[in-house]
Amino acid sequence: MAWVVEVDADKCTGDEECVNACPAQVLELVDGKAEPVNQDECLGCETCVEVCPEGAITVSED
């Protein structure tokens, strides 16, 4: 099963909460915004969704 991580760049404030919380290092800051750079490593745990204060991240099954 594959997971799709999407970040709404308009909502993302670049506070790095999701980057630091992700156990699989799926997200990195790119130009001040969170970006799913290692999509294939996503565990589907949704930790990034839980810690994002802006509600900018969604995780769904592919």
N, CA, C, O and CB atoms as a CASP TS submission, in Angstrom:
PFRMAT TS
TARGET T0000
AUTHOR 0000-0000-0000
METHOD Language model
MODEL 1
PARENT N/A
ATOM      1  N   MET     1       0.833  -1.176   0.000  1.00  0.00           N
ATOM      2  CA  MET     1       0.000   0.000   0.000  1.00  0.00           C
ATOM      3  C   MET     1       0.885   1.250   0.000  1.00  0.00           C
ATOM      4  O   MET     1       1.876   1.326   0.726  1.00  0.00           O
ATOM      5  CB  MET     1      -0.952  -0.008   1.213  1.00  0.00           C
ATOM      6  N   ALA     2       0.515   2.199  -0.809  1.00  0.00           N
ATOM      7  CA  ALA     2       1.275   3.440  -0.895  1.00  0.00           C
ATOM      8  C   ALA     2       0.454   4.580  -0.287  1.00  0.00           C
ATOM      9  O   ALA     2      -0.777   4.562  -0.305  1.00  0.00           O
ATOM     10  CB  ALA     2       1.653   3.757  -2.371  1.00  0.00           C
ATOM     11  N   TRP     3       1.153   5.548   0.241  1.00  0.00           N
ATOM     12  CA  TRP     3       0.524   6.723   0.853  1.00  0.00           C
ATOM     13  C   TRP     3       0.912   7.958   0.069  1.00  0.00           C
ATOM     14  O   TRP     3       2.023   8.052  -0.453  1.00  0.00           O
ATOM     15  CB  TRP     3       0.934   6.871   2.344  1.00  0.00           C
ATOM     16  N   VAL     4      -0.001   8.897  -0.012  1.00  0.00           N
ATOM     17  CA  VAL     4       0.241  10.161  -0.709  1.00  0.00           C
ATOM     18  C   VAL     4       0.172  11.279   0.327  1.00  0.00           C
ATOM     19  O   VAL     4      -0.840  11.453   1.006  1.00  0.00           O
ATOM     20  CB  VAL     4      -0.801  10.392  -1.873  1.00  0.00           C
ATOM     21  N   VAL     5       1.255  12.027   0.436  1.00  0.00           N
ATOM     22  CA  VAL     5       1.325  13.161   1.348  1.00  0.00           C
ATOM     23  C   VAL     5       1.218  14.432   0.510  1.00  0.00           C
ATOM     24  O   VAL     5       1.983  14.636  -0.433  1.00  0.00           O
ATOM     25  CB  VAL     5       2.651  13.141   2.197  1.00  0.00           C
ATOM     26  N   GLU     6       0.268  15.272   0.865  1.00  0.00           N
ATOM     27  CA  GLU     6       0.100  16.527   0.147  1.00  0.00           C
ATOM     28  C   GLU     6       0.159  17.686   1.136  1.00  0.00           C
ATOM     29  O   GLU     6      -0.390  17.619   2.236  1.00  0.00           O
ATOM     30  CB  GLU     6      -1.237  16.541  -0.639  1.00  0.00           C
ATOM     31  N   VAL     7       0.843  18.755   0.713  1.00  0.00           N
ATOM     32  CA  VAL     7       0.973  19.949   1.546  1.00  0.00           C
ATOM     33  C   VAL     7       0.361  21.119   0.785  1.00  0.00           C
ATOM     34  O   VAL     7       0.725  21.390  -0.359  1.00  0.00           O
ATOM     35  CB  VAL     7       2.476  20.234   1.915  1.00  0.00           C
ATOM     36  N   ASP     8      -0.567  21.803   1.430  1.00  0.00           N
ATOM     37  CA  ASP     8      -1.162  23.010   0.861  1.00  0.00           C
ATOM     38  C   ASP     8      -0.194  24.160   1.124  1.00  0.00           C
ATOM     39  O   ASP     8      -0.115  24.670   2.241  1.00  0.00           O
ATOM     40  CB  ASP     8      -2.591  23.303   1.475  1.00  0.00           C
ATOM     41  N   ALA     9       0.533  24.558   0.103  1.00  0.00           N
ATOM     42  CA  ALA     9       1.572  25.586   0.248  1.00  0.00           C
ATOM     43  C   ALA     9       1.004  26.925   0.703  1.00  0.00           C
ATOM     44  O   ALA     9       1.707  27.715   1.333  1.00  0.00           O
ATOM     45  CB  ALA     9       2.311  25.769  -1.067  1.00  0.00           C
ATOM     46  N   ASP    10      -0.259  27.185   0.390  1.00  0.00           N
ATOM     47  CA  ASP    10      -0.880  28.443   0.816  1.00  0.00           C
ATOM     48  C   ASP    10      -1.095  28.481   2.325  1.00  0.00           C
ATOM     49  O   ASP    10      -1.067  29.554   2.927  1.00  0.00           O
ATOM     50  CB  ASP    10      -2.213  28.645   0.097  1.00  0.00           C
ATOM     51  N   LYS    11      -1.311  27.315   2.942  1.00  0.00           N
ATOM     52  CA  LYS    11      -1.521  27.243   4.390  1.00  0.00           C
ATOM     53  C   LYS    11      -0.224  27.051   5.169  1.00  0.00           C
ATOM     54  O   LYS    11      -0.133  27.465   6.324  1.00  0.00           O
ATOM     55  CB  LYS    11      -2.470  26.117   4.714  1.00  0.00           C
ATOM     56  N   CYS    12       0.776  26.432   4.554  1.00  0.00           N
ATOM     57  CA  CYS    12       2.024  26.093   5.240  1.00  0.00           C
ATOM     58  C   CYS    12       2.792  27.349   5.643  1.00  0.00           C
ATOM     59  O   CYS    12       3.020  28.242   4.826  1.00  0.00           O
ATOM     60  CB  CYS    12       2.898  25.207   4.348  1.00  0.00           C
ATOM     61  N   THR    13       3.191  27.404   6.924  1.00  0.00           N
ATOM     62  CA  THR    13       3.969  28.547   7.423  1.00  0.00           C
ATOM     63  C   THR    13       5.446  28.210   7.579  1.00  0.00           C
ATOM     64  O   THR    13       6.246  29.072   7.945  1.00  0.00           O
ATOM     65  CB  THR    13       3.411  29.019   8.759  1.00  0.00           C
ATOM     66  N   GLY    14       5.815  26.947   7.299  1.00  0.00           N
ATOM     67  CA  GLY    14       7.218  26.554   7.354  1.00  0.00           C
ATOM     68  C   GLY    14       7.791  26.462   8.746  1.00  0.00           C
ATOM     69  O   GLY    14       8.981  26.714   8.935  1.00  0.00           O
ATOM     70  N   ASP    15       6.971  26.103   9.739  1.00  0.00           N
ATOM     71  CA  ASP    15       7.457  26.049  11.118  1.00  0.00           C
ATOM     72  C   ASP    15       8.244  24.772  11.445  1.00  0.00           C
ATOM     73  O   ASP    15       8.789  24.648  12.542  1.00  0.00           O
ATOM     74  CB  ASP    15       6.292  26.169  12.061  1.00  0.00           C
ATOM     75  N   GLU    16       8.304  23.847  10.522  1.00  0.00           N
ATOM     76  CA  GLU    16       9.087  22.603  10.633  1.00  0.00           C
ATOM     77  C   GLU    16       8.545  21.580  11.624  1.00  0.00           C
ATOM     78  O   GLU    16       9.207  20.572  11.872  1.00  0.00           O
ATOM     79  CB  GLU    16      10.477  22.937  11.021  1.00  0.00           C
ATOM     80  N   GLU    17       7.369  21.800  12.196  1.00  0.00           N
ATOM     81  CA  GLU    17       6.804  20.820  13.135  1.00  0.00           C
ATOM     82  C   GLU    17       6.687  19.460  12.462  1.00  0.00           C
ATOM     83  O   GLU    17       7.079  18.445  13.037  1.00  0.00           O
ATOM     84  CB  GLU    17       5.419  21.283  13.651  1.00  0.00           C
ATOM     85  N   CYS    18       6.154  19.437  11.255  1.00  0.00           N
ATOM     86  CA  CYS    18       5.949  18.174  10.533  1.00  0.00           C
ATOM     87  C   CYS    18       7.277  17.529  10.150  1.00  0.00           C
ATOM     88  O   CYS    18       7.430  16.310  10.233  1.00  0.00           O
ATOM     89  CB  CYS    18       5.105  18.410   9.276  1.00  0.00           C
ATOM     90  N   VAL    19       8.222  18.342   9.737  1.00  0.00           N
ATOM     91  CA  VAL    19       9.544  17.833   9.344  1.00  0.00           C
ATOM     92  C   VAL    19      10.196  17.123  10.519  1.00  0.00           C
ATOM     93  O   VAL    19      10.752  16.035  10.370  1.00  0.00           O
ATOM     94  CB  VAL    19      10.453  18.983   8.838  1.00  0.00           C
ATOM     95  N   ASN    20      10.125  17.747  11.688  1.00  0.00           N
ATOM     96  CA  ASN    20      10.747  17.182  12.887  1.00  0.00           C
ATOM     97  C   ASN    20       9.987  15.986  13.444  1.00  0.00           C
ATOM     98  O   ASN    20      10.589  15.103  14.055  1.00  0.00           O
ATOM     99  CB  ASN    20      10.860  18.242  13.950  1.00  0.00           C
ATOM    100  N   ALA    21       8.673  15.944  13.243  1.00  0.00           N
ATOM    101  CA  ALA    21       7.849  14.880  13.822  1.00  0.00           C
ATOM    102  C   ALA    21       7.817  13.604  12.987  1.00  0.00           C
ATOM    103  O   ALA    21       7.585  12.525  13.533  1.00  0.00           O
ATOM    104  CB  ALA    21       6.450  15.378  14.010  1.00  0.00           C
ATOM    105  N   CYS    22       8.041  13.698  11.700  1.00  0.00           N
ATOM    106  CA  CYS    22       7.912  12.537  10.811  1.00  0.00           C
ATOM    107  C   CYS    22       8.984  11.481  11.113  1.00  0.00           C
ATOM    108  O   CYS    22      10.178  11.766  11.022  1.00  0.00           O
ATOM    109  CB  CYS    22       8.011  12.980   9.340  1.00  0.00           C
ATOM    110  N   PRO    23       8.556  10.256  11.474  1.00  0.00           N
ATOM    111  CA  PRO    23       9.527   9.212  11.795  1.00  0.00           C
ATOM    112  C   PRO    23      10.243   8.637  10.569  1.00  0.00           C
ATOM    113  O   PRO    23      11.246   7.936  10.707  1.00  0.00           O
ATOM    114  CB  PRO    23       8.838   8.101  12.531  1.00  0.00           C
ATOM    115  N   ALA    24       9.734   8.929   9.381  1.00  0.00           N
ATOM    116  CA  ALA    24      10.322   8.376   8.154  1.00  0.00           C
ATOM    117  C   ALA    24      11.020   9.426   7.300  1.00  0.00           C
ATOM    118  O   ALA    24      11.425   9.135   6.174  1.00  0.00           O
ATOM    119  CB  ALA    24       9.253   7.701   7.333  1.00  0.00           C
ATOM    120  N   GLN    25      11.166  10.640   7.815  1.00  0.00           N
ATOM    121  CA  GLN    25      11.815  11.735   7.087  1.00  0.00           C
ATOM    122  C   GLN    25      11.227  11.941   5.687  1.00  0.00           C
ATOM    123  O   GLN    25      11.958  12.095   4.709  1.00  0.00           O
ATOM    124  CB  GLN    25      13.307  11.466   6.978  1.00  0.00           C
ATOM    125  N   VAL    26       9.905  11.941   5.612  1.00  0.00           N
ATOM    126  CA  VAL    26       9.220  12.147   4.335  1.00  0.00           C
ATOM    127  C   VAL    26       9.269  13.615   3.919  1.00  0.00           C
ATOM    128  O   VAL    26       9.366  13.931   2.733  1.00  0.00           O
ATOM    129  CB  VAL    26       7.762  11.672   4.427  1.00  0.00           C
ATOM    130  N   LEU    27       9.200  14.506   4.905  1.00  0.00           N
ATOM    131  CA  LEU    27       9.099  15.935   4.620  1.00  0.00           C
ATOM    132  C   LEU    27      10.410  16.680   4.865  1.00  0.00           C
ATOM    133  O   LEU    27      11.181  16.351   5.767  1.00  0.00           O
ATOM    134  CB  LEU    27       8.005  16.546   5.462  1.00  0.00           C
ATOM    135  N   GLU    28      10.633  17.695   4.030  1.00  0.00           N
ATOM    136  CA  GLU    28      11.754  18.623   4.202  1.00  0.00           C
ATOM    137  C   GLU    28      11.241  20.021   3.910  1.00  0.00           C
ATOM    138  O   GLU    28      10.238  20.194   3.217  1.00  0.00           O
ATOM    139  CB  GLU    28      12.966  18.254   3.268  1.00  0.00           C
ATOM    140  N   LEU    29      11.937  21.021   4.444  1.00  0.00           N
ATOM    141  CA  LEU    29      11.601  22.398   4.092  1.00  0.00           C
ATOM    142  C   LEU    29      12.291  22.753   2.782  1.00  0.00           C
ATOM    143  O   LEU    29      13.505  22.603   2.648  1.00  0.00           O
ATOM    144  CB  LEU    29      12.014  23.386   5.223  1.00  0.00           C
ATOM    145  N   VAL    30      11.515  23.220   1.831  1.00  0.00           N
ATOM    146  CA  VAL    30      12.032  23.650   0.533  1.00  0.00           C
ATOM    147  C   VAL    30      11.476  25.050   0.283  1.00  0.00           C
ATOM    148  O   VAL    30      10.262  25.239   0.196  1.00  0.00           O
ATOM    149  CB  VAL    30      11.630  22.642  -0.630  1.00  0.00           C
ATOM    150  N   ASP    31      12.360  26.011   0.171  1.00  0.00           N
ATOM    151  CA  ASP    31      11.943  27.410  -0.006  1.00  0.00           C
ATOM    152  C   ASP    31      10.949  27.861   1.065  1.00  0.00           C
ATOM    153  O   ASP    31      10.001  28.590   0.775  1.00  0.00           O
ATOM    154  CB  ASP    31      11.324  27.598  -1.386  1.00  0.00           C
ATOM    155  N   GLY    32      11.178  27.419   2.307  1.00  0.00           N
ATOM    156  CA  GLY    32      10.362  27.858   3.424  1.00  0.00           C
ATOM    157  C   GLY    32       9.026  27.148   3.577  1.00  0.00           C
ATOM    158  O   GLY    32       8.205  27.550   4.401  1.00  0.00           O
ATOM    159  N   LYS    33       8.800  26.110   2.803  1.00  0.00           N
ATOM    160  CA  LYS    33       7.549  25.356   2.871  1.00  0.00           C
ATOM    161  C   LYS    33       7.854  23.868   3.008  1.00  0.00           C
ATOM    162  O   LYS    33       8.864  23.390   2.490  1.00  0.00           O
ATOM    163  CB  LYS    33       6.674  25.621   1.616  1.00  0.00           C
ATOM    164  N   ALA    34       6.983  23.131   3.707  1.00  0.00           N
ATOM    165  CA  ALA    34       7.144  21.682   3.822  1.00  0.00           C
ATOM    166  C   ALA    34       6.875  21.053   2.465  1.00  0.00           C
ATOM    167  O   ALA    34       5.954  21.447   1.750  1.00  0.00           O
ATOM    168  CB  ALA    34       6.194  21.090   4.907  1.00  0.00           C
ATOM    169  N   GLU    35       7.691  20.077   2.129  1.00  0.00           N
ATOM    170  CA  GLU    35       7.567  19.397   0.842  1.00  0.00           C
ATOM    171  C   GLU    35       7.804  17.904   1.048  1.00  0.00           C
ATOM    172  O   GLU    35       8.791  17.521   1.677  1.00  0.00           O
ATOM    173  CB  GLU    35       8.570  19.982  -0.203  1.00  0.00           C
ATOM    174  N   PRO    36       6.907  17.044   0.523  1.00  0.00           N
ATOM    175  CA  PRO    36       7.115  15.598   0.647  1.00  0.00           C
ATOM    176  C   PRO    36       8.172  15.128  -0.352  1.00  0.00           C
ATOM    177  O   PRO    36       7.868  14.892  -1.522  1.00  0.00           O
ATOM    178  CB  PRO    36       5.787  14.832   0.423  1.00  0.00           C
ATOM    179  N   VAL    37       9.405  14.996   0.112  1.00  0.00           N
ATOM    180  CA  VAL    37      10.514  14.656  -0.778  1.00  0.00           C
ATOM    181  C   VAL    37      10.825  13.158  -0.801  1.00  0.00           C
ATOM    182  O   VAL    37      11.499  12.673  -1.710  1.00  0.00           O
ATOM    183  CB  VAL    37      11.749  15.420  -0.365  1.00  0.00           C
ATOM    184  N   ASN    38      10.336  12.437   0.191  1.00  0.00           N
ATOM    185  CA  ASN    38      10.555  10.981   0.253  1.00  0.00           C
ATOM    186  C   ASN    38       9.211  10.266   0.379  1.00  0.00           C
ATOM    187  O   ASN    38       8.997   9.476   1.298  1.00  0.00           O
ATOM    188  CB  ASN    38      11.488  10.604   1.452  1.00  0.00           C
ATOM    189  N   GLN    39       8.327  10.552  -0.543  1.00  0.00           N
ATOM    190  CA  GLN    39       6.960  10.038  -0.529  1.00  0.00           C
ATOM    191  C   GLN    39       6.889   8.519  -0.328  1.00  0.00           C
ATOM    192  O   GLN    39       6.010   8.025   0.378  1.00  0.00           O
ATOM    193  CB  GLN    39       6.270  10.408  -1.818  1.00  0.00           C
ATOM    194  N   ASP    40       7.809   7.788  -0.945  1.00  0.00           N
ATOM    195  CA  ASP    40       7.800   6.322  -0.873  1.00  0.00           C
ATOM    196  C   ASP    40       8.059   5.788   0.533  1.00  0.00           C
ATOM    197  O   ASP    40       7.757   4.629   0.817  1.00  0.00           O
ATOM    198  CB  ASP    40       8.834   5.760  -1.816  1.00  0.00           C
ATOM    199  N   GLU    41       8.615   6.619   1.416  1.00  0.00           N
ATOM    200  CA  GLU    41       8.936   6.190   2.774  1.00  0.00           C
ATOM    201  C   GLU    41       7.776   6.387   3.753  1.00  0.00           C
ATOM    202  O   GLU    41       7.863   5.954   4.902  1.00  0.00           O
ATOM    203  CB  GLU    41      10.147   6.940   3.270  1.00  0.00           C
ATOM    204  N   CYS    42       6.696   7.033   3.315  1.00  0.00           N
ATOM    205  CA  CYS    42       5.583   7.347   4.209  1.00  0.00           C
ATOM    206  C   CYS    42       4.982   6.080   4.807  1.00  0.00           C
ATOM    207  O   CYS    42       4.707   5.110   4.101  1.00  0.00           O
ATOM    208  CB  CYS    42       4.507   8.135   3.461  1.00  0.00           C
ATOM    209  N   LEU    43       4.783   6.109   6.138  1.00  0.00           N
ATOM    210  CA  LEU    43       4.216   4.984   6.878  1.00  0.00           C
ATOM    211  C   LEU    43       2.697   5.095   7.034  1.00  0.00           C
ATOM    212  O   LEU    43       2.041   4.156   7.485  1.00  0.00           O
ATOM    213  CB  LEU    43       4.864   4.889   8.245  1.00  0.00           C
ATOM    214  N   GLY    44       2.153   6.244   6.657  1.00  0.00           N
ATOM    215  CA  GLY    44       0.720   6.468   6.811  1.00  0.00           C
ATOM    216  C   GLY    44       0.296   6.732   8.242  1.00  0.00           C
ATOM    217  O   GLY    44      -0.882   6.590   8.568  1.00  0.00           O
ATOM    218  N   CYS    45       1.228   7.111   9.104  1.00  0.00           N
ATOM    219  CA  CYS    45       0.931   7.303  10.530  1.00  0.00           C
ATOM    220  C   CYS    45       0.183   8.606  10.809  1.00  0.00           C
ATOM    221  O   CYS    45      -0.460   8.744  11.849  1.00  0.00           O
ATOM    222  CB  CYS    45       2.218   7.280  11.331  1.00  0.00           C
ATOM    223  N   GLU    46       0.266   9.551   9.892  1.00  0.00           N
ATOM    224  CA  GLU    46      -0.393  10.854   9.994  1.00  0.00           C
ATOM    225  C   GLU    46       0.108  11.723  11.145  1.00  0.00           C
ATOM    226  O   GLU    46      -0.594  12.634  11.585  1.00  0.00           O
ATOM    227  CB  GLU    46      -1.859  10.653  10.143  1.00  0.00           C
ATOM    228  N   THR    47       1.309  11.448  11.631  1.00  0.00           N
ATOM    229  CA  THR    47       1.894  12.303  12.665  1.00  0.00           C
ATOM    230  C   THR    47       2.040  13.733  12.147  1.00  0.00           C
ATOM    231  O   THR    47       1.804  14.691  12.884  1.00  0.00           O
ATOM    232  CB  THR    47       3.267  11.750  13.117  1.00  0.00           C
ATOM    233  N   CYS    48       2.420  13.871  10.908  1.00  0.00           N
ATOM    234  CA  CYS    48       2.588  15.204  10.311  1.00  0.00           C
ATOM    235  C   CYS    48       1.271  15.980  10.313  1.00  0.00           C
ATOM    236  O   CYS    48       1.249  17.184  10.564  1.00  0.00           O
ATOM    237  CB  CYS    48       3.124  15.085   8.872  1.00  0.00           C
ATOM    238  N   VAL    49       0.180  15.277  10.031  1.00  0.00           N
ATOM    239  CA  VAL    49      -1.148  15.894  10.023  1.00  0.00           C
ATOM    240  C   VAL    49      -1.496  16.389  11.427  1.00  0.00           C
ATOM    241  O   VAL    49      -2.012  17.494  11.594  1.00  0.00           O
ATOM    242  CB  VAL    49      -2.222  14.890   9.517  1.00  0.00           C
ATOM    243  N   GLU    50      -1.211  15.564  12.428  1.00  0.00           N
ATOM    244  CA  GLU    50      -1.547  15.887  13.816  1.00  0.00           C
ATOM    245  C   GLU    50      -0.777  17.087  14.353  1.00  0.00           C
ATOM    246  O   GLU    50      -1.324  17.876  15.124  1.00  0.00           O
ATOM    247  CB  GLU    50      -1.284  14.693  14.694  1.00  0.00           C
ATOM    248  N   VAL    51       0.485  17.237  13.957  1.00  0.00           N
ATOM    249  CA  VAL    51       1.297  18.322  14.520  1.00  0.00           C
ATOM    250  C   VAL    51       1.211  19.627  13.730  1.00  0.00           C
ATOM    251  O   VAL    51       1.665  20.663  14.214  1.00  0.00           O
ATOM    252  CB  VAL    51       2.734  17.887  14.594  1.00  0.00           C
ATOM    253  N   CYS    52       0.644  19.600  12.540  1.00  0.00           N
ATOM    254  CA  CYS    52       0.570  20.820  11.729  1.00  0.00           C
ATOM    255  C   CYS    52      -0.504  21.764  12.285  1.00  0.00           C
ATOM    256  O   CYS    52      -1.692  21.450  12.221  1.00  0.00           O
ATOM    257  CB  CYS    52       0.267  20.473  10.246  1.00  0.00           C
ATOM    258  N   PRO    53      -0.092  22.920  12.831  1.00  0.00           N
ATOM    259  CA  PRO    53      -1.065  23.844  13.420  1.00  0.00           C
ATOM    260  C   PRO    53      -1.948  24.521  12.372  1.00  0.00           C
ATOM    261  O   PRO    53      -3.003  25.062  12.702  1.00  0.00           O
ATOM    262  CB  PRO    53      -0.343  24.899  14.229  1.00  0.00           C
ATOM    263  N   GLU    54      -1.520  24.492  11.126  1.00  0.00           N
ATOM    264  CA  GLU    54      -2.251  25.168  10.054  1.00  0.00           C
ATOM    265  C   GLU    54      -3.207  24.241   9.305  1.00  0.00           C
ATOM    266  O   GLU    54      -4.007  24.705   8.492  1.00  0.00           O
ATOM    267  CB  GLU    54      -1.275  25.775   9.077  1.00  0.00           C
ATOM    268  N   GLY    55      -3.132  22.930   9.572  1.00  0.00           N
ATOM    269  CA  GLY    55      -3.975  21.987   8.838  1.00  0.00           C
ATOM    270  C   GLY    55      -3.620  21.920   7.361  1.00  0.00           C
ATOM    271  O   GLY    55      -4.492  21.742   6.511  1.00  0.00           O
ATOM    272  N   ALA    56      -2.338  22.061   7.062  1.00  0.00           N
ATOM    273  CA  ALA    56      -1.883  22.139   5.669  1.00  0.00           C
ATOM    274  C   ALA    56      -1.551  20.793   5.041  1.00  0.00           C
ATOM    275  O   ALA    56      -1.271  20.726   3.845  1.00  0.00           O
ATOM    276  CB  ALA    56      -0.685  23.014   5.588  1.00  0.00           C
ATOM    277  N   ILE    57      -1.577  19.718   5.828  1.00  0.00           N
ATOM    278  CA  ILE    57      -1.111  18.417   5.320  1.00  0.00           C
ATOM    279  C   ILE    57      -2.256  17.406   5.304  1.00  0.00           C
ATOM    280  O   ILE    57      -3.066  17.334   6.229  1.00  0.00           O
ATOM    281  CB  ILE    57       0.062  17.881   6.183  1.00  0.00           C
ATOM    282  N   THR    58      -2.293  16.631   4.225  1.00  0.00           N
ATOM    283  CA  THR    58      -3.214  15.501   4.151  1.00  0.00           C
ATOM    284  C   THR    58      -2.422  14.272   3.763  1.00  0.00           C
ATOM    285  O   THR    58      -1.458  14.350   3.001  1.00  0.00           O
ATOM    286  CB  THR    58      -4.368  15.766   3.137  1.00  0.00           C
ATOM    287  N   VAL    59      -2.844  13.126   4.301  1.00  0.00           N
ATOM    288  CA  VAL    59      -2.235  11.836   3.965  1.00  0.00           C
ATOM    289  C   VAL    59      -3.379  10.931   3.530  1.00  0.00           C
ATOM    290  O   VAL    59      -4.363  10.766   4.251  1.00  0.00           O
ATOM    291  CB  VAL    59      -1.420  11.214   5.191  1.00  0.00           C
ATOM    292  N   SER    60      -3.239  10.343   2.336  1.00  0.00           N
ATOM    293  CA  SER    60      -4.292   9.462   1.839  1.00  0.00           C
ATOM    294  C   SER    60      -3.676   8.232   1.192  1.00  0.00           C
ATOM    295  O   SER    60      -2.501   8.227   0.826  1.00  0.00           O
ATOM    296  CB  SER    60      -5.200  10.202   0.836  1.00  0.00           C
ATOM    297  N   GLU    61      -4.492   7.186   1.057  1.00  0.00           N
ATOM    298  CA  GLU    61      -4.043   5.974   0.395  1.00  0.00           C
ATOM    299  C   GLU    61      -4.032   6.193  -1.112  1.00  0.00           C
ATOM    300  O   GLU    61      -4.902   6.859  -1.673  1.00  0.00           O
ATOM    301  CB  GLU    61      -4.944   4.776   0.769  1.00  0.00           C
ATOM    302  N   ASP    62      -3.029   5.617  -1.742  1.00  0.00           N
ATOM    303  CA  ASP    62      -2.934   5.718  -3.206  1.00  0.00           C
ATOM    304  C   ASP    62      -3.654   4.545  -3.824  1.00  0.00           C
ATOM    305  O   ASP    62      -3.702   4.425  -5.048  1.00  0.00           O
ATOM    306  CB  ASP    62      -1.453   5.762  -3.680  1.00  0.00           C
TER
END
